[in-house]
Amino acid sequence: MRFGICCGLGSFVAQIKDQPLSSLPRLMDSLKAAGADYVEFGVATVAPEGPEEEFEKLRRALASCPLRVEAFNSFIPAKHSITGPAVKHRHRAAQPQRG
């Protein structure tokens, strides 16, 4: 059995003020020491709707970390309705390609 830890957005996303990507290695070291085998991010962490540069910054910051991101959650952002009268089919169809 492997143990994964789901990390919230406020932990290290580049877009969150006062949470620099430079803190990622220390966080990952702590999670590894706690027994984690991998981490799980929310899809928004990889900024699928943002500029490619933001994703590359995160990817570079994770490259030397002891844990790998092996799973994602919260696949559909809250702003994209998937039920009810405000469904945005165009955005829903594009999300799997970007995420």
N, C-alpha and C positions, 0 to 999 in steps of 0.2 A: 504494500500500500504506500502511496505517496501522499504527502501533505502539502496542500497549496494554501496560500493566503491571499484573500481578496483585499486589494488595497484601494482605499477611497481616493477620489480625485484631489482632495485637499492635501494629500501626502506629498506630491511631487510634481504635479502637472506644471509645465512651463508657464502656462497662462495665469496661474494663480499667483497673486502678488506675495512677495516675501517667502516664496518656496522655490529657491533656485535648484536647478538640475544638479548642481554640484553636491547637493545633499543626498542624492540617490545612492551613491556607493555606501554611505554610512547606514542608510535605511536598509538597503539590501543585506549588508553585513549583519545587521541586527536581526532581520527576519531569518537569515540562514542560521544564525546562532540559536534562534528560538526553535529551530527544527524544520523550517520550511524547505521543501524540495523545489518549489516553483512559486510564482506569483500570478495572480489574475487581476487584470485591469479592466476598468470600464472602457468601452470602445471610445468614448470621448477623450480618453487619455491620449490616444494616438492622433487626435485632432483630424478625423476623416474629412471634415468640411473646411479645415483651415489650410494654410499654405504648406506646401511640401517641406519647406525649410523647418517648420515647427516639428514635423515628424522626424526629420533627419537629426535635429538637435537631441530629441529624446532617444533616438536609436543610438547615436554616438555615446550619450551618457550611460546607456544600459550596456554597451559593448563589453566593458570590463567588470561588470557586476557579477557576483557569484551565483545569482539566480537568473533564470530565464522567464520571460513572460510566455506562458503556455496556454492561457485561456483568457477569454474576454466575457464580460457580462454587459447588461444594459445596452443591448445591441441597437435599439431604436431610440434616438433622442426624444425627450418629452415633447419637444416642439413639433414633432412629426406625428400627428394623430394617426392611429391605425384602426380606430373604430369611430362610429358616429358620423354626424353630418359634416364634420370638418376634416375628413380623411384627405390626405395629400398623397395620392397614388404615385405621382411623379417622383416625389422625394423618397417614398417608401421603396420604390423600385431601384433607385440609385444607391441607397444605403449599403446593400451587400457588396457592391463594387468598390466603394470608397473605404468601408470599414474593414 
